[in-house]
């Protein structure tokens, strides 16, 4: 058995006109994400070529975002500008870690790494 640090989730999405991206329900459910929780993520501007079977990455940025009431995140305007992200652009979101909004300030040391999930590879 081998333990390793992996991203908690990765998904592709389209950016709406307000810079919002919806987190898939399955990811919200598994990670038990609630409004006002924080996510440490990588945003990648991508373009897919189905014929070649390739995903091209045109840039990426690391950022911490807050989960909205309806389970969306807003990509900060600075990141949208730096990556030249417009409405309906394809992106990839890699969730590296998350922090509950209810975290007690006495437990801040737990914010340095994810404590709720880890990958255990069995016979791989």
MDTraj code that builds the backbone (N, CA, C; nanometers):
import mdtraj as md
import numpy as np

residues = "UNK UNK UNK UNK UNK UNK UNK UNK UNK UNK UNK UNK UNK UNK UNK UNK UNK UNK UNK UNK UNK UNK UNK UNK UNK UNK UNK UNK UNK UNK UNK UNK UNK UNK UNK UNK UNK UNK UNK UNK UNK UNK UNK UNK UNK UNK UNK UNK UNK UNK UNK UNK UNK UNK UNK UNK UNK UNK UNK UNK UNK UNK UNK UNK UNK UNK UNK UNK UNK UNK UNK UNK UNK UNK UNK UNK UNK UNK UNK UNK UNK UNK UNK UNK UNK UNK UNK UNK UNK UNK UNK UNK UNK UNK UNK UNK UNK UNK UNK UNK UNK UNK UNK UNK UNK UNK UNK UNK UNK UNK UNK UNK UNK UNK UNK UNK UNK UNK UNK UNK UNK UNK UNK UNK".split()
xyz = np.array([
    [0.0850, -0.1178, 0.0000],
    [0.0000, 0.0000, 0.0000],
    [0.0889, 0.1233, 0.0000],
    [0.0538, 0.2194, -0.0856],
    [0.1325, 0.3407, -0.0967],
    [0.0413, 0.4623, -0.0831],
    [0.0805, 0.5560, 0.0040],
    [0.0049, 0.6799, 0.0202],
    [0.0740, 0.7889, -0.0596],
    [-0.0060, 0.8719, -0.1258],
    [0.0507, 0.9794, -0.2056],
    [-0.0384, 1.1026, -0.1992],
    [0.0207, 1.2171, -0.2199],
    [-0.0532, 1.3432, -0.2242],
    [-0.1001, 1.3642, -0.3676],
    [-0.2274, 1.3744, -0.3877],
    [-0.2885, 1.3930, -0.5188],
    [-0.3829, 1.5122, -0.5110],
    [-0.4160, 1.5701, -0.6263],
    [-0.5224, 1.6714, -0.6237],
    [-0.6513, 1.6069, -0.5729],
    [-0.7342, 1.6833, -0.5052],
    [-0.8593, 1.6289, -0.4543],
    [-0.9603, 1.6079, -0.5656],
    [-0.9526, 1.6909, -0.6692],
    [-1.0457, 1.6789, -0.7816],
    [-0.9926, 1.7617, -0.8979],
    [-1.0405, 1.7262, -1.0168],
    [-1.0062, 1.8017, -1.1367],
    [-1.1261, 1.7939, -1.2302],
    [-1.1624, 1.9080, -1.2877],
    [-1.2745, 1.9085, -1.3808],
    [-1.2560, 2.0191, -1.4837],
    [-1.3246, 2.0027, -1.5969],
    [-1.3234, 2.1042, -1.7010],
    [-1.4570, 2.1765, -1.6982],
    [-1.4535, 2.3049, -1.7331],
    [-1.5743, 2.3863, -1.7284],
    [-1.5612, 2.5025, -1.8255],
    [-1.6711, 2.5739, -1.8420],
    [-1.6739, 2.6976, -1.9202],
    [-1.6940, 2.8134, -1.8230],
    [-1.6287, 2.9246, -1.8519],
    [-1.6406, 3.0447, -1.7696],
    [-1.7625, 3.1225, -1.8162],
    [-1.8502, 3.1622, -1.7235],
    [-1.9650, 3.2430, -1.7653],
    [-1.9268, 3.3906, -1.7705],
    [-2.0207, 3.4759, -1.8077],
    [-1.9900, 3.6186, -1.8296],
    [-1.9411, 3.6911, -1.7047],
    [-1.9753, 3.6402, -1.5861],
    [-1.9331, 3.7031, -1.4608],
    [-1.8070, 3.6399, -1.4025],
    [-1.7450, 3.5481, -1.4792],
    [-1.6248, 3.4808, -1.4303],
    [-1.6544, 3.3658, -1.3363],
    [-1.7797, 3.3206, -1.3363],
    [-1.8191, 3.2102, -1.2477],
    [-1.7995, 3.0755, -1.3169],
    [-1.7733, 2.9751, -1.2331],
    [-1.7600, 2.8374, -1.2784],
    [-1.8346, 2.7509, -1.1773],
    [-1.9181, 2.6609, -1.2262],
    [-1.9913, 2.5704, -1.1371],
    [-1.9059, 2.4496, -1.1025],
    [-1.9050, 2.4154, -0.9757],
    [-1.8367, 2.2950, -0.9298],
    [-1.9343, 2.1797, -0.9493],
    [-1.8929, 2.0705, -1.0151],
    [-1.9844, 1.9576, -1.0333],
    [-2.0380, 1.9049, -0.9000],
    [-2.1652, 1.8655, -0.9020],
    [-2.2327, 1.8187, -0.7810],
    [-2.1578, 1.7035, -0.7145],
    [-2.1058, 1.6094, -0.7935],
    [-2.0366, 1.4951, -0.7364],
    [-1.9163, 1.5399, -0.6530],
    [-1.8448, 1.6395, -0.7001],
    [-1.7284, 1.6904, -0.6268],
    [-1.7734, 1.7607, -0.4995],
    [-1.8771, 1.8432, -0.5098],
    [-1.9289, 1.9112, -0.3905],
    [-1.9725, 1.8101, -0.2854],
    [-2.0384, 1.7021, -0.3306],
    [-2.0876, 1.6016, -0.2369],
    [-1.9734, 1.5253, -0.1698],
    [-1.8773, 1.4796, -0.2494],
    [-1.7667, 1.4001, -0.1941],
    [-1.6831, 1.4820, -0.0961],
    [-1.6531, 1.6056, -0.1323],
    [-1.5707, 1.6909, -0.0454],
    [-1.6524, 1.7601, 0.0636],
    [-1.7844, 1.7423, 0.0579],
    [-1.8757, 1.8057, 0.1543],
    [-1.8573, 1.9575, 0.1566],
    [-1.8469, 2.0154, 0.0379],
    [-1.8267, 2.1595, 0.0276],
    [-1.9540, 2.2340, 0.0625],
    [-1.9386, 2.3394, 0.1386],
    [-2.0486, 2.4254, 0.1811],
    [-2.0198, 2.5680, 0.1353],
    [-2.1245, 2.6499, 0.1217],
    [-2.1002, 2.7912, 0.0902],
    [-2.0037, 2.8534, 0.1906],
    [-1.9163, 2.9367, 0.1401],
    [-1.8152, 3.0096, 0.2171],
    [-1.6926, 2.9275, 0.2537],
    [-1.6877, 2.7979, 0.2155],
    [-1.5629, 2.7225, 0.2282],
    [-1.4641, 2.7799, 0.1273],
    [-1.3365, 2.7575, 0.1524],
    [-1.2326, 2.8076, 0.0626],
    [-1.1620, 2.6919, -0.0064],
    [-1.1282, 2.7142, -0.1333],
    [-1.0568, 2.6149, -0.2131],
    [-0.9242, 2.6721, -0.2591],
    [-0.8191, 2.5920, -0.2481],
    [-0.6910, 2.6253, -0.3091],
    [-0.6906, 2.5511, -0.4425],
    [-0.6824, 2.6271, -0.5535],
    [-0.6988, 2.5655, -0.6851],
    [-0.5934, 2.6135, -0.7845],
    [-0.5829, 2.5386, -0.8926],
    [-0.5090, 2.5812, -1.0110],
    [-0.6135, 2.6006, -1.1200],
    [-0.6092, 2.7147, -1.1845],
    [-0.6942, 2.7417, -1.3011],
    [-0.6054, 2.7312, -1.4235],
    [-0.6459, 2.6521, -1.5218],
    [-0.5705, 2.6385, -1.6465],
    [-0.6590, 2.6761, -1.7638],
    [-0.6088, 2.7658, -1.8484],
    [-0.6779, 2.7961, -1.9732],
    [-0.6415, 2.6854, -2.0711],
    [-0.7441, 2.6178, -2.1242],
    [-0.7173, 2.5028, -2.2102],
    [-0.7925, 2.5121, -2.3425],
    [-0.7473, 2.4318, -2.4336],
    [-0.8192, 2.4095, -2.5587],
    [-0.7992, 2.2629, -2.5937],
    [-0.9063, 2.1944, -2.6290],
    [-0.8966, 2.0525, -2.6607],
    [-0.9005, 2.0310, -2.8111],
    [-0.8275, 1.9317, -2.8546],
    [-0.8292, 1.8901, -2.9941],
    [-0.8633, 1.7417, -2.9947],
    [-0.9900, 1.7123, -3.0221],
    [-1.0376, 1.5741, -3.0155],
    [-0.9703, 1.4853, -3.1199],
    [-0.9446, 1.5408, -3.2380],
    [-0.8822, 1.4609, -3.3437],
    [-0.7424, 1.4139, -3.3029],
    [-0.6667, 1.5022, -3.2404],
    [-0.5310, 1.4677, -3.1958],
    [-0.5300, 1.4002, -3.0591],
    [-0.6403, 1.4113, -2.9856],
    [-0.6452, 1.3576, -2.8504],
    [-0.5554, 1.4341, -2.7549],
    [-0.5526, 1.5678, -2.7703],
    [-0.4612, 1.6524, -2.6929],
    [-0.5386, 1.7645, -2.6252],
    [-0.4982, 1.7958, -2.5030],
    [-0.5471, 1.9155, -2.4334],
    [-0.4299, 2.0117, -2.4249],
    [-0.4443, 2.1273, -2.4872],
    [-0.3397, 2.2302, -2.4842],
    [-0.3644, 2.3227, -2.3658],
    [-0.2600, 2.3484, -2.2879],
    [-0.2683, 2.4393, -2.1736],
    [-0.1979, 2.5682, -2.2124],
    [-0.2731, 2.6801, -2.2121],
    [-0.2204, 2.8097, -2.2546],
    [-0.1766, 2.8984, -2.1392],
    [-0.1925, 2.8515, -2.0186],
    [-0.1504, 2.9271, -1.9011],
    [-0.2213, 2.8737, -1.7789],
    [-0.1628, 2.9004, -1.6635],
    [-0.2251, 2.8562, -1.5393],
    [-0.1948, 2.9538, -1.4277],
    [-0.2785, 2.9492, -1.3252],
    [-0.2606, 3.0365, -1.2095],
    [-0.3075, 2.9632, -1.0848],
    [-0.2373, 2.9866, -0.9730],
    [-0.2752, 2.9324, -0.8431],
    [-0.3538, 3.0404, -0.7698],
    [-0.4638, 3.0014, -0.7064],
    [-0.5476, 3.0994, -0.6388],
    [-0.6303, 3.0303, -0.5304],
    [-0.6716, 3.1078, -0.4296],
    [-0.7666, 3.0614, -0.3293],
    [-0.8979, 3.1336, -0.3562],
    [-1.0061, 3.0559, -0.3674],
    [-1.1377, 3.1124, -0.3966],
    [-1.2379, 3.0629, -0.2928],
    [-1.3477, 3.1352, -0.2831],
    [-1.4540, 3.0985, -0.1890],
    [-1.5689, 3.0327, -0.2653],
    [-1.6272, 2.9306, -0.2071],
    [-1.7424, 2.8634, -0.2677],
    [-1.8648, 2.9502, -0.2455],
    [-1.9381, 2.9757, -0.3538],
    [-2.0586, 3.0583, -0.3469],
    [-2.1795, 2.9812, -0.2978],
    [-2.2881, 3.0522, -0.2781],
    [-2.4114, 2.9954, -0.2232],
    [-2.4643, 2.8820, -0.3110],
    [-2.4558, 2.8971, -0.4410],
    [-2.5090, 2.7951, -0.5320],
    [-2.4013, 2.6967, -0.5792],
    [-2.2890, 2.6905, -0.5099],
    [-2.1860, 2.5933, -0.5427],
    [-2.0973, 2.6320, -0.6586],
    [-2.0822, 2.7602, -0.6807],
    [-1.9932, 2.8066, -0.7861],
    [-1.8727, 2.8750, -0.7235],
    [-1.7720, 2.8973, -0.8059],
    [-1.6581, 2.9795, -0.7650],
    [-1.6454, 3.0921, -0.8656],
    [-1.5886, 3.2013, -0.8227],
    [-1.5638, 3.3145, -0.9116],
    [-1.4136, 3.3260, -0.9312],
    [-1.3717, 3.3230, -1.0568],
    [-1.2305, 3.3405, -1.0879],
    [-1.1997, 3.4896, -1.0736],
    [-1.1022, 3.5245, -0.9914],
    [-1.0713, 3.6659, -0.9712],
    [-1.0415, 3.7373, -1.1042],
    [-1.0828, 3.8616, -1.1113],
    [-1.0665, 3.9408, -1.2330],
    [-0.9197, 3.9469, -1.2769],
    [-0.8291, 3.9570, -1.1822],
    [-0.6863, 3.9617, -1.2151],
    [-0.6436, 3.8354, -1.2894],
    [-0.6918, 3.7200, -1.2433],
    [-0.6581, 3.5922, -1.3075],
    [-0.7208, 3.5856, -1.4468],
    [-0.8470, 3.6293, -1.4584],
    [-0.9124, 3.6298, -1.5905],
    [-0.8363, 3.7182, -1.6878],
    [-0.7877, 3.8302, -1.6388],
    [-0.7113, 3.9220, -1.7250],
    [-0.5762, 3.8606, -1.7621],
    [-0.5044, 3.8062, -1.6638],
    [-0.3724, 3.7479, -1.6900],
    [-0.3786, 3.6310, -1.7874],
    [-0.4854, 3.5498, -1.7778],
    [-0.4999, 3.4336, -1.8650],
    [-0.5841, 3.4648, -1.9897],
    [-0.6251, 3.5902, -2.0035],
    [-0.7150, 3.6349, -2.1118],
    [-0.8351, 3.5419, -2.1252],
    [-0.9043, 3.5220, -2.0125],
    [-1.0228, 3.4371, -2.0104],
    [-1.1463, 3.5199, -2.0407],
    [-1.2190, 3.4803, -2.1410],
    [-1.3440, 3.5463, -2.1750],
    [-1.4620, 3.4547, -2.1479],
    [-1.5807, 3.5050, -2.1780],
    [-1.7024, 3.4271, -2.1628],
    [-1.6954, 3.3031, -2.2504],
    [-1.7356, 3.1906, -2.1947],
    [-1.7394, 3.0606, -2.2643],
    [-1.6019, 3.0000, -2.2905],
    [-1.4950, 3.0553, -2.2309],
    [-1.3612, 2.9949, -2.2445],
    [-1.3594, 2.8622, -2.1697],
    [-1.2850, 2.7683, -2.2226],
    [-1.2661, 2.6393, -2.1557],
    [-1.1518, 2.6497, -2.0567],
    [-1.1771, 2.5983, -1.9371],
    [-1.0730, 2.5944, -1.8346],
    [-1.0726, 2.4574, -1.7697],
    [-0.9630, 2.4299, -1.7018],
    [-0.9527, 2.3125, -1.6171],
    [-0.9285, 2.3647, -1.4760],
    [-1.0012, 2.3092, -1.3809],
    [-0.9871, 2.3469, -1.2407],
    [-0.9321, 2.2263, -1.1657],
    [-0.8198, 2.2464, -1.0970],
    [-0.7596, 2.1413, -1.0161],
    [-0.7720, 2.1846, -0.8703],
    [-0.8479, 2.1083, -0.7922],
    [-0.8653, 2.1406, -0.6503],
    [-0.7524, 2.0742, -0.5728],
    [-0.6686, 2.1575, -0.5115],
    [-0.5545, 2.1079, -0.4357],
    [-0.5862, 2.0872, -0.2883],
    [-0.6715, 2.1738, -0.2334],
    [-0.7014, 2.1685, -0.0905],
    [-0.8263, 2.2510, -0.0629],
    [-0.8848, 2.2321, 0.0530],
    [-0.9998, 2.3144, 0.0904],
    [-1.0022, 2.3360, 0.2403],
    [-1.0657, 2.4464, 0.2767],
    [-1.0693, 2.4895, 0.4152],
    [-1.2133, 2.5242, 0.4518],
    [-1.2711, 2.4562, 0.5500],
    [-1.4084, 2.4874, 0.5901],
    [-1.4198, 2.6289, 0.6443],
    [-1.5318, 2.6921, 0.6155],
    [-1.5554, 2.8281, 0.6657],
    [-1.5701, 2.8290, 0.8170],
    [-1.5999, 2.7133, 0.8751],
    [-1.6227, 2.7040, 1.0199],
    [-1.4951, 2.6732, 1.0979],
    [-1.3815, 2.6789, 1.0311],
    [-1.2559, 2.6450, 1.0982],
    [-1.2334, 2.7346, 1.2195],
    [-1.2060, 2.6703, 1.3306],
    [-1.1760, 2.7421, 1.4540],
    [-1.0360, 2.8020, 1.4428],
    [-1.0197, 2.9315, 1.4748],
    [-0.8869, 2.9934, 1.4657],
    [-0.7799, 2.9185, 1.5447],
    [-0.8192, 2.8422, 1.6479],
    [-0.7227, 2.7647, 1.7256],
    [-0.6678, 2.6464, 1.6461],
    [-0.7346, 2.6135, 1.5348],
    [-0.6941, 2.4989, 1.4539],
    [-0.6284, 2.5408, 1.3225],
    [-0.5699, 2.6587, 1.3188],
    [-0.5120, 2.7101, 1.1942],
    [-0.4011, 2.6228, 1.1384],
    [-0.3320, 2.5487, 1.2242],
    [-0.2248, 2.4624, 1.1730],
    [-0.2802, 2.3560, 1.0782],
    [-0.4067, 2.3223, 1.0882],
    [-0.4676, 2.2239, 0.9990],
    [-0.4883, 2.2798, 0.8582],
    [-0.4758, 2.4092, 0.8421],
    [-0.4980, 2.4703, 0.7114],
    [-0.3799, 2.4527, 0.6163],
    [-0.2699, 2.4004, 0.6637],
    [-0.1532, 2.3866, 0.5766],
    [-0.1649, 2.2696, 0.4810],
    [-0.2448, 2.1691, 0.5139],
    [-0.2652, 2.0589, 0.4206],
    [-0.3994, 1.9927, 0.4479],
    [-0.4507, 1.9249, 0.3478],
    [-0.5809, 1.8606, 0.3601],
    [-0.5741, 1.7453, 0.4579],
    [-0.6636, 1.7440, 0.5539],
    [-0.6631, 1.6382, 0.6530],
    [-0.7799, 1.5409, 0.6333],
    [-0.8767, 1.5748, 0.5470],
    [-0.9955, 1.4921, 0.5350],
    [-0.9815, 1.3779, 0.4349],
    [-0.9014, 1.3968, 0.3307],
    [-0.8908, 1.2943, 0.2274],
    [-0.7459, 1.2694, 0.1906],
    [-0.7166, 1.1446, 0.1583],
    [-0.5868, 1.1090, 0.1034],
    [-0.6082, 0.9903, 0.0113],
    [-0.5170, 0.9707, -0.0795],
    [-0.5244, 0.8579, -0.1711],
    [-0.4383, 0.7448, -0.1163],
    [-0.4952, 0.6256, -0.1120],
    [-0.4216, 0.5057, -0.0767],
    [-0.4303, 0.4111, -0.1956],
    [-0.3174, 0.3817, -0.2562],
    [-0.3137, 0.2935, -0.3719],
    [-0.2928, 0.1502, -0.3237],
    [-0.3876, 0.0650, -0.3514],
    [-0.3816, -0.0737, -0.3105],
    [-0.3479, -0.1598, -0.4319],
    [-0.2365, -0.2291, -0.4265],
    [-0.1949, -0.3192, -0.5355],
    [-0.1900, -0.2492, -0.6711],
    [-0.1362, -0.1302, -0.6749],
    [-0.1241, -0.0577, -0.8022],
    [0.0200, -0.0589, -0.8471],
])
top = md.Topology()
chain = top.add_chain()
for i, resn in enumerate(residues, 1):
    res = top.add_residue(resn, chain, resSeq=i)
    for name in ("N", "CA", "C"):
        top.add_atom(name, md.element.get_by_symbol(name[0]), res)
traj = md.Trajectory(xyz[None], top)
